[in-house]
Every structure is written in structure tokens, then in C-alpha cells.
């Protein structure tokens, strides 16, 4: 049998999407920590009226790193997707929305990429079993 595009089943593509999103979130937090911009992020948050800006920035960064790896592993999928959706919605409201829609081209740093990530996270969350965090997009199908 000749493989046909897109070569994988929907269930397997959902696993790929979950793993990629988890690794993306991990890389996002790890890069912030590695290049030393967590403090700057904390100052930004405090300047926007968030209490304990530095602590919040570290909490977000650690959640991105540990939560991203946990999401990639297919554990607590729905709660992590909810946290990451909230994070991206806040990013849209605080940073990307005021810059417009386009990420590059007509504008710079707009909301389009964050909106796409929100939709992808919602797709992964909807495919996960509510009780175990696994399900079709979870770890139980990763080897199937």
C-alpha cells in the first residue's frame, strides 16, 4: 500500500501537534531563562500593574519549561492547554494586539501567530480525554 498525503492518521497528527506545542512552550521559557530576560519580563509585568512582577515572570517561565515538557509527554493535557491559552490571550491583549494583526510584513509583532497557537492548543485540549489528560492526543496513542 502506497502512503497517501498527509501520511499519518488524524490521531497521530494530533500527537505530533501536542508534542510540537509542548516543545515550543518549553523552548519559549528556556530561551527567556537562558538569555537572562526573565527580570525584564518581570519589570514589564509590574509596569502593567501585575503584583509581584518578577515572581510572576519566573512562575510563567518555569511553567513554560516544565509544563511544555509535560504537555509534550501527554500528561495533564487539558489543564496545561488551558494555562497556555490564557498566557497567549494575555500576550495578545498586552503585547501583540496593540501591534496589529500581522506578525511580519505590514506590521511587526502582531497577534496572528498567537491566535494560531491558541487555536492549536484548543484543538489538542479538545482531543484529550477529560479525566486522564491522555486520550487521542495524549501519550496513550503516541506509540500506536
Secondary structure, DSSP 8 states (H G I E B T S, - for coil): ----TT-S-HHHHHHHHHHHHHHHHHHHHHHHHHTT-HHHHHHHHHHTT-TTHHHHHHHHHHIIIIIHHHHHTTSSHHHHHHHHHHHHHHHIIIIIGGG-S-SSSSSSS-SHHHHHHHHHHHHHHHHB-TTTS-BTTSGGGTT-
